[in-house]
């Protein structure tokens, strides 16, 4: 069974990687699909995000990393996927994700949404939190992979902050 894990991943966090790794144990193939969203101003280009995620997932032989634009359901159909994989951190995520799952079901009855609860240590973590911390000079070393942290520090033109 093929699962699509869609998102902006700007930047990819340890929480995202937790979902990817756990999903890779549940499904024959997981495609991490980076959304090209013209309505957002990202920190990293799509190409850079693809590189970051590929570096993090190269040890997972059943994980592929790709980019897409448009409807996630259409992308899933083009790749023969049966599942959309989503991570849930809180009740607020569930409300949004459930609505999206219902919407996607109206577009394709053949594709199911599977929710994975985040691991406890990542329940607060989001790309927005990472960017906010880095923007104000805080360390993000404990939130993202090392190569992603370096990219973030370079984006904010900071020296590497000291972790506590």
Beta strands, then each sheet from edge to edge (+ up, - down):
strand 1: 2-7
strand 2: 29-35
strand 3: 63-68
strand 4: 83-88
strand 5: 112-117
sheet 1: 3+ 2+ 1+ 4+ 5+
end
